[in-house]
Amino acid sequence: MSTPTTVLDARFSDPGASATRWEDAVQALTDAQLFWITTVRADGRPHVSPLVAVWLDDQIHFCTGPEEQKAHNLRTDPHVILTTGCNQWNRGLDVVVEGDAVRTTDEATLQRLAGAWRTKWEGQWQYEVHDGMFRSRSDAGGAADAIDALVFSVSPTKILAFGKGEFTQTRHVFQEPNVS
């Protein structure tokens, strides 16, 4: 991924404010424990739900069960928005990632992502790679069942960063490389 073009939107920023640095937006994405994902239902209505995700190799990655609403929605429309931040009015940084979710099935990439989930949440999320997806075990109801999860990766087209305290609205936009 190339470095984005960064622009401060003065209309929604305090006078004299500076744009949120790209490195600060990446740090917020890396550190976030929870994201909210918005997908689009087949009839055009939005669907929003919380999930855990990891920022790795300049992409945001998440997983979902094959029969969950998110998975159904992504079969017909790959457009997603993932948001994270702080629910305080006057402090923190809120970040919005826009892009298309693409299913990730490469075993080496999935192994790296499984390791990233394990590391980020200190072992709370344990995934094995099986048939191009994640597999975890659940002991719910007294029986150990295998739970499969599809893994998706989003290469951002735009990331918005909303600084609070000193209010800023920054747009980080990614250009497609020129193909000749």
PyMOL CGO cylinders between C-alpha atoms (Angstrom):
from pymol import cmd
from pymol.cgo import CYLINDER

trace = [
    CYLINDER, 0.00, 0.00, 0.00, 1.25, 3.44, -0.79, 0.3, 1, 1, 1, 1, 1, 1,
    CYLINDER, 1.25, 3.44, -0.79, 1.28, 6.26, 1.72, 0.3, 1, 1, 1, 1, 1, 1,
    CYLINDER, 1.28, 6.26, 1.72, -2.07, 8.03, 1.60, 0.3, 1, 1, 1, 1, 1, 1,
    CYLINDER, -2.07, 8.03, 1.60, -2.73, 11.61, 0.68, 0.3, 1, 1, 1, 1, 1, 1,
    CYLINDER, -2.73, 11.61, 0.68, -3.63, 13.33, 3.95, 0.3, 1, 1, 1, 1, 1, 1,
    CYLINDER, -3.63, 13.33, 3.95, -5.97, 16.33, 4.03, 0.3, 1, 1, 1, 1, 1, 1,
    CYLINDER, -5.97, 16.33, 4.03, -7.36, 18.26, 6.98, 0.3, 1, 1, 1, 1, 1, 1,
    CYLINDER, -7.36, 18.26, 6.98, -10.97, 19.33, 6.47, 0.3, 1, 1, 1, 1, 1, 1,
    CYLINDER, -10.97, 19.33, 6.47, -10.90, 22.83, 7.96, 0.3, 1, 1, 1, 1, 1, 1,
    CYLINDER, -10.90, 22.83, 7.96, -14.72, 23.03, 7.88, 0.3, 1, 1, 1, 1, 1, 1,
    CYLINDER, -14.72, 23.03, 7.88, -14.93, 20.50, 10.71, 0.3, 1, 1, 1, 1, 1, 1,
    CYLINDER, -14.93, 20.50, 10.71, -11.68, 21.23, 12.54, 0.3, 1, 1, 1, 1, 1, 1,
    CYLINDER, -11.68, 21.23, 12.54, -10.69, 23.78, 15.19, 0.3, 1, 1, 1, 1, 1, 1,
    CYLINDER, -10.69, 23.78, 15.19, -8.95, 26.88, 13.86, 0.3, 1, 1, 1, 1, 1, 1,
    CYLINDER, -8.95, 26.88, 13.86, -5.21, 26.26, 13.62, 0.3, 1, 1, 1, 1, 1, 1,
    CYLINDER, -5.21, 26.26, 13.62, -5.61, 22.47, 14.03, 0.3, 1, 1, 1, 1, 1, 1,
    CYLINDER, -5.61, 22.47, 14.03, -3.26, 20.07, 12.28, 0.3, 1, 1, 1, 1, 1, 1,
    CYLINDER, -3.26, 20.07, 12.28, -4.23, 16.96, 10.36, 0.3, 1, 1, 1, 1, 1, 1,
    CYLINDER, -4.23, 16.96, 10.36, -4.03, 13.66, 12.22, 0.3, 1, 1, 1, 1, 1, 1,
    CYLINDER, -4.03, 13.66, 12.22, -0.77, 12.05, 11.19, 0.3, 1, 1, 1, 1, 1, 1,
    CYLINDER, -0.77, 12.05, 11.19, -1.08, 8.79, 9.24, 0.3, 1, 1, 1, 1, 1, 1,
    CYLINDER, -1.08, 8.79, 9.24, 1.09, 7.07, 11.85, 0.3, 1, 1, 1, 1, 1, 1,
    CYLINDER, 1.09, 7.07, 11.85, -1.39, 8.06, 14.59, 0.3, 1, 1, 1, 1, 1, 1,
    CYLINDER, -1.39, 8.06, 14.59, -4.33, 6.68, 12.62, 0.3, 1, 1, 1, 1, 1, 1,
    CYLINDER, -4.33, 6.68, 12.62, -2.44, 3.39, 12.08, 0.3, 1, 1, 1, 1, 1, 1,
    CYLINDER, -2.44, 3.39, 12.08, -1.62, 3.21, 15.80, 0.3, 1, 1, 1, 1, 1, 1,
    CYLINDER, -1.62, 3.21, 15.80, -5.32, 3.64, 16.65, 0.3, 1, 1, 1, 1, 1, 1,
    CYLINDER, -5.32, 3.64, 16.65, -6.23, 0.82, 14.23, 0.3, 1, 1, 1, 1, 1, 1,
    CYLINDER, -6.23, 0.82, 14.23, -3.48, -1.41, 15.60, 0.3, 1, 1, 1, 1, 1, 1,
    CYLINDER, -3.48, -1.41, 15.60, -4.42, -0.84, 19.25, 0.3, 1, 1, 1, 1, 1, 1,
    CYLINDER, -4.42, -0.84, 19.25, -8.23, -1.02, 18.90, 0.3, 1, 1, 1, 1, 1, 1,
    CYLINDER, -8.23, -1.02, 18.90, -9.86, -3.90, 20.75, 0.3, 1, 1, 1, 1, 1, 1,
    CYLINDER, -9.86, -3.90, 20.75, -13.29, -3.47, 19.17, 0.3, 1, 1, 1, 1, 1, 1,
    CYLINDER, -13.29, -3.47, 19.17, -14.64, -2.29, 15.83, 0.3, 1, 1, 1, 1, 1, 1,
    CYLINDER, -14.64, -2.29, 15.83, -18.13, -1.76, 14.47, 0.3, 1, 1, 1, 1, 1, 1,
    CYLINDER, -18.13, -1.76, 14.47, -18.69, -3.05, 10.94, 0.3, 1, 1, 1, 1, 1, 1,
    CYLINDER, -18.69, -3.05, 10.94, -21.35, -1.82, 8.56, 0.3, 1, 1, 1, 1, 1, 1,
    CYLINDER, -21.35, -1.82, 8.56, -22.33, -4.05, 5.64, 0.3, 1, 1, 1, 1, 1, 1,
    CYLINDER, -22.33, -4.05, 5.64, -25.14, -3.67, 3.11, 0.3, 1, 1, 1, 1, 1, 1,
    CYLINDER, -25.14, -3.67, 3.11, -28.07, -6.10, 2.98, 0.3, 1, 1, 1, 1, 1, 1,
    CYLINDER, -28.07, -6.10, 2.98, -29.36, -7.35, -0.38, 0.3, 1, 1, 1, 1, 1, 1,
    CYLINDER, -29.36, -7.35, -0.38, -32.27, -4.88, -0.15, 0.3, 1, 1, 1, 1, 1, 1,
    CYLINDER, -32.27, -4.88, -0.15, -29.88, -1.95, 0.46, 0.3, 1, 1, 1, 1, 1, 1,
    CYLINDER, -29.88, -1.95, 0.46, -30.47, -1.57, 4.20, 0.3, 1, 1, 1, 1, 1, 1,
    CYLINDER, -30.47, -1.57, 4.20, -27.36, -1.26, 6.39, 0.3, 1, 1, 1, 1, 1, 1,
    CYLINDER, -27.36, -1.26, 6.39, -26.38, -3.89, 8.95, 0.3, 1, 1, 1, 1, 1, 1,
    CYLINDER, -26.38, -3.89, 8.95, -24.09, -2.93, 11.86, 0.3, 1, 1, 1, 1, 1, 1,
    CYLINDER, -24.09, -2.93, 11.86, -22.46, -5.20, 14.41, 0.3, 1, 1, 1, 1, 1, 1,
    CYLINDER, -22.46, -5.20, 14.41, -19.43, -5.20, 16.72, 0.3, 1, 1, 1, 1, 1, 1,
    CYLINDER, -19.43, -5.20, 16.72, -16.43, -7.43, 16.07, 0.3, 1, 1, 1, 1, 1, 1,
    CYLINDER, -16.43, -7.43, 16.07, -12.74, -7.84, 16.72, 0.3, 1, 1, 1, 1, 1, 1,
    CYLINDER, -12.74, -7.84, 16.72, -10.30, -7.15, 13.90, 0.3, 1, 1, 1, 1, 1, 1,
    CYLINDER, -10.30, -7.15, 13.90, -6.58, -6.83, 13.33, 0.3, 1, 1, 1, 1, 1, 1,
    CYLINDER, -6.58, -6.83, 13.33, -4.55, -4.33, 11.32, 0.3, 1, 1, 1, 1, 1, 1,
    CYLINDER, -4.55, -4.33, 11.32, -1.78, -6.21, 9.49, 0.3, 1, 1, 1, 1, 1, 1,
    CYLINDER, -1.78, -6.21, 9.49, 0.08, -5.51, 6.24, 0.3, 1, 1, 1, 1, 1, 1,
    CYLINDER, 0.08, -5.51, 6.24, -1.78, -2.24, 5.64, 0.3, 1, 1, 1, 1, 1, 1,
    CYLINDER, -1.78, -2.24, 5.64, -5.18, -3.95, 5.72, 0.3, 1, 1, 1, 1, 1, 1,
    CYLINDER, -5.18, -3.95, 5.72, -7.86, -4.51, 8.31, 0.3, 1, 1, 1, 1, 1, 1,
    CYLINDER, -7.86, -4.51, 8.31, -8.92, -8.14, 8.74, 0.3, 1, 1, 1, 1, 1, 1,
    CYLINDER, -8.92, -8.14, 8.74, -12.02, -9.60, 10.38, 0.3, 1, 1, 1, 1, 1, 1,
    CYLINDER, -12.02, -9.60, 10.38, -13.85, -12.89, 10.47, 0.3, 1, 1, 1, 1, 1, 1,
    CYLINDER, -13.85, -12.89, 10.47, -17.46, -13.98, 10.61, 0.3, 1, 1, 1, 1, 1, 1,
    CYLINDER, -17.46, -13.98, 10.61, -19.42, -17.22, 10.61, 0.3, 1, 1, 1, 1, 1, 1,
    CYLINDER, -19.42, -17.22, 10.61, -20.57, -18.39, 7.16, 0.3, 1, 1, 1, 1, 1, 1,
    CYLINDER, -20.57, -18.39, 7.16, -24.24, -18.04, 8.15, 0.3, 1, 1, 1, 1, 1, 1,
    CYLINDER, -24.24, -18.04, 8.15, -24.00, -14.72, 9.98, 0.3, 1, 1, 1, 1, 1, 1,
    CYLINDER, -24.00, -14.72, 9.98, -25.74, -11.69, 8.47, 0.3, 1, 1, 1, 1, 1, 1,
    CYLINDER, -25.74, -11.69, 8.47, -22.38, -10.08, 7.62, 0.3, 1, 1, 1, 1, 1, 1,
    CYLINDER, -22.38, -10.08, 7.62, -21.39, -13.09, 5.52, 0.3, 1, 1, 1, 1, 1, 1,
    CYLINDER, -21.39, -13.09, 5.52, -24.73, -13.09, 3.69, 0.3, 1, 1, 1, 1, 1, 1,
    CYLINDER, -24.73, -13.09, 3.69, -24.37, -9.38, 2.98, 0.3, 1, 1, 1, 1, 1, 1,
    CYLINDER, -24.37, -9.38, 2.98, -20.80, -9.68, 1.72, 0.3, 1, 1, 1, 1, 1, 1,
    CYLINDER, -20.80, -9.68, 1.72, -21.83, -12.32, -0.81, 0.3, 1, 1, 1, 1, 1, 1,
    CYLINDER, -21.83, -12.32, -0.81, -23.78, -9.67, -2.72, 0.3, 1, 1, 1, 1, 1, 1,
    CYLINDER, -23.78, -9.67, -2.72, -22.01, -6.41, -1.80, 0.3, 1, 1, 1, 1, 1, 1,
    CYLINDER, -22.01, -6.41, -1.80, -18.37, -6.16, -0.65, 0.3, 1, 1, 1, 1, 1, 1,
    CYLINDER, -18.37, -6.16, -0.65, -18.59, -2.51, 0.50, 0.3, 1, 1, 1, 1, 1, 1,
    CYLINDER, -18.59, -2.51, 0.50, -17.87, -2.13, 4.21, 0.3, 1, 1, 1, 1, 1, 1,
    CYLINDER, -17.87, -2.13, 4.21, -17.12, 0.51, 6.79, 0.3, 1, 1, 1, 1, 1, 1,
    CYLINDER, -17.12, 0.51, 6.79, -15.30, -0.34, 10.00, 0.3, 1, 1, 1, 1, 1, 1,
    CYLINDER, -15.30, -0.34, 10.00, -15.20, 2.17, 12.84, 0.3, 1, 1, 1, 1, 1, 1,
    CYLINDER, -15.20, 2.17, 12.84, -13.36, 2.32, 16.13, 0.3, 1, 1, 1, 1, 1, 1,
    CYLINDER, -13.36, 2.32, 16.13, -12.59, 4.98, 18.69, 0.3, 1, 1, 1, 1, 1, 1,
    CYLINDER, -12.59, 4.98, 18.69, -13.41, 6.46, 22.02, 0.3, 1, 1, 1, 1, 1, 1,
    CYLINDER, -13.41, 6.46, 22.02, -16.95, 7.21, 23.20, 0.3, 1, 1, 1, 1, 1, 1,
    CYLINDER, -16.95, 7.21, 23.20, -15.86, 10.41, 24.92, 0.3, 1, 1, 1, 1, 1, 1,
    CYLINDER, -15.86, 10.41, 24.92, -16.75, 13.79, 23.44, 0.3, 1, 1, 1, 1, 1, 1,
    CYLINDER, -16.75, 13.79, 23.44, -13.57, 15.68, 24.25, 0.3, 1, 1, 1, 1, 1, 1,
    CYLINDER, -13.57, 15.68, 24.25, -10.73, 13.14, 24.04, 0.3, 1, 1, 1, 1, 1, 1,
    CYLINDER, -10.73, 13.14, 24.04, -9.45, 10.34, 21.87, 0.3, 1, 1, 1, 1, 1, 1,
    CYLINDER, -9.45, 10.34, 21.87, -9.40, 9.56, 18.19, 0.3, 1, 1, 1, 1, 1, 1,
    CYLINDER, -9.40, 9.56, 18.19, -12.22, 7.99, 16.18, 0.3, 1, 1, 1, 1, 1, 1,
    CYLINDER, -12.22, 7.99, 16.18, -11.23, 6.21, 12.96, 0.3, 1, 1, 1, 1, 1, 1,
    CYLINDER, -11.23, 6.21, 12.96, -13.44, 5.14, 10.04, 0.3, 1, 1, 1, 1, 1, 1,
    CYLINDER, -13.44, 5.14, 10.04, -12.13, 2.70, 7.40, 0.3, 1, 1, 1, 1, 1, 1,
    CYLINDER, -12.13, 2.70, 7.40, -13.87, 2.48, 4.02, 0.3, 1, 1, 1, 1, 1, 1,
    CYLINDER, -13.87, 2.48, 4.02, -13.20, -0.22, 1.44, 0.3, 1, 1, 1, 1, 1, 1,
    CYLINDER, -13.20, -0.22, 1.44, -14.24, -3.55, -0.01, 0.3, 1, 1, 1, 1, 1, 1,
    CYLINDER, -14.24, -3.55, -0.01, -14.01, -6.79, 1.96, 0.3, 1, 1, 1, 1, 1, 1,
    CYLINDER, -14.01, -6.79, 1.96, -12.29, -9.58, 0.05, 0.3, 1, 1, 1, 1, 1, 1,
    CYLINDER, -12.29, -9.58, 0.05, -12.31, -13.15, 1.31, 0.3, 1, 1, 1, 1, 1, 1,
    CYLINDER, -12.31, -13.15, 1.31, -8.86, -14.33, 2.40, 0.3, 1, 1, 1, 1, 1, 1,
    CYLINDER, -8.86, -14.33, 2.40, -8.17, -18.05, 1.87, 0.3, 1, 1, 1, 1, 1, 1,
    CYLINDER, -8.17, -18.05, 1.87, -4.39, -18.22, 1.41, 0.3, 1, 1, 1, 1, 1, 1,
    CYLINDER, -4.39, -18.22, 1.41, -3.11, -20.59, 4.09, 0.3, 1, 1, 1, 1, 1, 1,
    CYLINDER, -3.11, -20.59, 4.09, 0.12, -18.70, 4.83, 0.3, 1, 1, 1, 1, 1, 1,
    CYLINDER, 0.12, -18.70, 4.83, -1.79, -15.43, 5.23, 0.3, 1, 1, 1, 1, 1, 1,
    CYLINDER, -1.79, -15.43, 5.23, -4.41, -17.12, 7.42, 0.3, 1, 1, 1, 1, 1, 1,
    CYLINDER, -4.41, -17.12, 7.42, -1.65, -18.60, 9.63, 0.3, 1, 1, 1, 1, 1, 1,
    CYLINDER, -1.65, -18.60, 9.63, -0.15, -15.11, 10.10, 0.3, 1, 1, 1, 1, 1, 1,
    CYLINDER, -0.15, -15.11, 10.10, -3.58, -13.69, 10.88, 0.3, 1, 1, 1, 1, 1, 1,
    CYLINDER, -3.58, -13.69, 10.88, -4.36, -16.45, 13.39, 0.3, 1, 1, 1, 1, 1, 1,
    CYLINDER, -4.36, -16.45, 13.39, -1.09, -15.58, 15.11, 0.3, 1, 1, 1, 1, 1, 1,
    CYLINDER, -1.09, -15.58, 15.11, -2.02, -11.89, 15.09, 0.3, 1, 1, 1, 1, 1, 1,
    CYLINDER, -2.02, -11.89, 15.09, -5.38, -12.64, 16.78, 0.3, 1, 1, 1, 1, 1, 1,
    CYLINDER, -5.38, -12.64, 16.78, -3.66, -14.80, 19.41, 0.3, 1, 1, 1, 1, 1, 1,
    CYLINDER, -3.66, -14.80, 19.41, -1.04, -12.15, 20.14, 0.3, 1, 1, 1, 1, 1, 1,
    CYLINDER, -1.04, -12.15, 20.14, -3.32, -9.12, 20.17, 0.3, 1, 1, 1, 1, 1, 1,
    CYLINDER, -3.32, -9.12, 20.17, -5.77, -10.64, 22.64, 0.3, 1, 1, 1, 1, 1, 1,
    CYLINDER, -5.77, -10.64, 22.64, -3.19, -12.58, 24.67, 0.3, 1, 1, 1, 1, 1, 1,
    CYLINDER, -3.19, -12.58, 24.67, -4.55, -15.97, 23.65, 0.3, 1, 1, 1, 1, 1, 1,
    CYLINDER, -4.55, -15.97, 23.65, -8.26, -15.25, 24.04, 0.3, 1, 1, 1, 1, 1, 1,
    CYLINDER, -8.26, -15.25, 24.04, -8.86, -15.79, 20.32, 0.3, 1, 1, 1, 1, 1, 1,
    CYLINDER, -8.86, -15.79, 20.32, -7.46, -19.18, 19.25, 0.3, 1, 1, 1, 1, 1, 1,
    CYLINDER, -7.46, -19.18, 19.25, -7.90, -20.07, 15.59, 0.3, 1, 1, 1, 1, 1, 1,
    CYLINDER, -7.90, -20.07, 15.59, -6.63, -22.97, 13.53, 0.3, 1, 1, 1, 1, 1, 1,
    CYLINDER, -6.63, -22.97, 13.53, -6.52, -22.74, 9.76, 0.3, 1, 1, 1, 1, 1, 1,
    CYLINDER, -6.52, -22.74, 9.76, -8.75, -25.31, 8.08, 0.3, 1, 1, 1, 1, 1, 1,
    CYLINDER, -8.75, -25.31, 8.08, -10.01, -25.41, 4.45, 0.3, 1, 1, 1, 1, 1, 1,
    CYLINDER, -10.01, -25.41, 4.45, -9.30, -21.73, 3.74, 0.3, 1, 1, 1, 1, 1, 1,
    CYLINDER, -9.30, -21.73, 3.74, -10.92, -20.38, 6.88, 0.3, 1, 1, 1, 1, 1, 1,
    CYLINDER, -10.92, -20.38, 6.88, -10.50, -20.14, 10.64, 0.3, 1, 1, 1, 1, 1, 1,
    CYLINDER, -10.50, -20.14, 10.64, -11.73, -22.87, 12.95, 0.3, 1, 1, 1, 1, 1, 1,
    CYLINDER, -11.73, -22.87, 12.95, -12.18, -22.54, 16.69, 0.3, 1, 1, 1, 1, 1, 1,
    CYLINDER, -12.18, -22.54, 16.69, -13.60, -24.78, 19.36, 0.3, 1, 1, 1, 1, 1, 1,
    CYLINDER, -13.60, -24.78, 19.36, -16.58, -24.02, 21.56, 0.3, 1, 1, 1, 1, 1, 1,
    CYLINDER, -16.58, -24.02, 21.56, -17.55, -25.89, 24.67, 0.3, 1, 1, 1, 1, 1, 1,
    CYLINDER, -17.55, -25.89, 24.67, -20.95, -24.22, 24.83, 0.3, 1, 1, 1, 1, 1, 1,
    CYLINDER, -20.95, -24.22, 24.83, -23.69, -26.56, 25.98, 0.3, 1, 1, 1, 1, 1, 1,
    CYLINDER, -23.69, -26.56, 25.98, -21.19, -29.09, 27.33, 0.3, 1, 1, 1, 1, 1, 1,
    CYLINDER, -21.19, -29.09, 27.33, -20.08, -30.42, 23.92, 0.3, 1, 1, 1, 1, 1, 1,
    CYLINDER, -20.08, -30.42, 23.92, -16.99, -29.32, 22.04, 0.3, 1, 1, 1, 1, 1, 1,
    CYLINDER, -16.99, -29.32, 22.04, -18.04, -28.16, 18.59, 0.3, 1, 1, 1, 1, 1, 1,
    CYLINDER, -18.04, -28.16, 18.59, -15.94, -26.82, 15.75, 0.3, 1, 1, 1, 1, 1, 1,
    CYLINDER, -15.94, -26.82, 15.75, -16.90, -23.31, 14.70, 0.3, 1, 1, 1, 1, 1, 1,
    CYLINDER, -16.90, -23.31, 14.70, -15.80, -22.11, 11.27, 0.3, 1, 1, 1, 1, 1, 1,
    CYLINDER, -15.80, -22.11, 11.27, -15.23, -18.47, 10.37, 0.3, 1, 1, 1, 1, 1, 1,
    CYLINDER, -15.23, -18.47, 10.37, -14.66, -16.86, 6.99, 0.3, 1, 1, 1, 1, 1, 1,
    CYLINDER, -14.66, -16.86, 6.99, -11.81, -14.34, 7.00, 0.3, 1, 1, 1, 1, 1, 1,
    CYLINDER, -11.81, -14.34, 7.00, -12.04, -11.06, 5.10, 0.3, 1, 1, 1, 1, 1, 1,
    CYLINDER, -12.04, -11.06, 5.10, -9.44, -8.39, 4.38, 0.3, 1, 1, 1, 1, 1, 1,
    CYLINDER, -9.44, -8.39, 4.38, -10.10, -4.75, 3.55, 0.3, 1, 1, 1, 1, 1, 1,
    CYLINDER, -10.10, -4.75, 3.55, -7.59, -2.59, 1.69, 0.3, 1, 1, 1, 1, 1, 1,
    CYLINDER, -7.59, -2.59, 1.69, -8.75, 0.90, 2.63, 0.3, 1, 1, 1, 1, 1, 1,
    CYLINDER, -8.75, 0.90, 2.63, -9.79, 3.34, -0.05, 0.3, 1, 1, 1, 1, 1, 1,
    CYLINDER, -9.79, 3.34, -0.05, -10.29, 6.09, 2.52, 0.3, 1, 1, 1, 1, 1, 1,
    CYLINDER, -10.29, 6.09, 2.52, -9.68, 6.42, 6.25, 0.3, 1, 1, 1, 1, 1, 1,
    CYLINDER, -9.68, 6.42, 6.25, -11.21, 9.26, 8.24, 0.3, 1, 1, 1, 1, 1, 1,
    CYLINDER, -11.21, 9.26, 8.24, -9.70, 10.28, 11.57, 0.3, 1, 1, 1, 1, 1, 1,
    CYLINDER, -9.70, 10.28, 11.57, -11.72, 12.46, 13.96, 0.3, 1, 1, 1, 1, 1, 1,
    CYLINDER, -11.72, 12.46, 13.96, -9.58, 14.02, 16.69, 0.3, 1, 1, 1, 1, 1, 1,
    CYLINDER, -9.58, 14.02, 16.69, -11.30, 15.20, 19.86, 0.3, 1, 1, 1, 1, 1, 1,
    CYLINDER, -11.30, 15.20, 19.86, -10.16, 17.70, 22.46, 0.3, 1, 1, 1, 1, 1, 1,
    CYLINDER, -10.16, 17.70, 22.46, -8.59, 19.64, 19.65, 0.3, 1, 1, 1, 1, 1, 1,
    CYLINDER, -8.59, 19.64, 19.65, -11.23, 18.81, 17.07, 0.3, 1, 1, 1, 1, 1, 1,
    CYLINDER, -11.23, 18.81, 17.07, -9.95, 17.69, 13.70, 0.3, 1, 1, 1, 1, 1, 1,
    CYLINDER, -9.95, 17.69, 13.70, -11.33, 15.86, 10.73, 0.3, 1, 1, 1, 1, 1, 1,
    CYLINDER, -11.33, 15.86, 10.73, -8.64, 14.28, 8.60, 0.3, 1, 1, 1, 1, 1, 1,
    CYLINDER, -8.64, 14.28, 8.60, -9.05, 12.33, 5.39, 0.3, 1, 1, 1, 1, 1, 1,
    CYLINDER, -9.05, 12.33, 5.39, -6.40, 9.77, 4.36, 0.3, 1, 1, 1, 1, 1, 1,
    CYLINDER, -6.40, 9.77, 4.36, -7.10, 8.76, 0.74, 0.3, 1, 1, 1, 1, 1, 1,
    CYLINDER, -7.10, 8.76, 0.74, -5.35, 5.95, -1.12, 0.3, 1, 1, 1, 1, 1, 1,
    CYLINDER, -5.35, 5.95, -1.12, -4.70, 6.21, -4.81, 0.3, 1, 1, 1, 1, 1, 1,
    CYLINDER, -4.70, 6.21, -4.81, -4.77, 3.17, -7.02, 0.3, 1, 1, 1, 1, 1, 1,
    CYLINDER, -4.77, 3.17, -7.02, -1.33, 2.60, -8.55, 0.3, 1, 1, 1, 1, 1, 1,
    CYLINDER, -1.33, 2.60, -8.55, -1.03, 3.57, -12.21, 0.3, 1, 1, 1, 1, 1, 1,
    CYLINDER, -1.03, 3.57, -12.21, -0.95, 0.46, -14.37, 0.3, 1, 1, 1, 1, 1, 1,
    CYLINDER, -0.95, 0.46, -14.37, 0.61, 0.98, -17.77, 0.3, 1, 1, 1, 1, 1, 1,
]
cmd.load_cgo(trace, "trace")
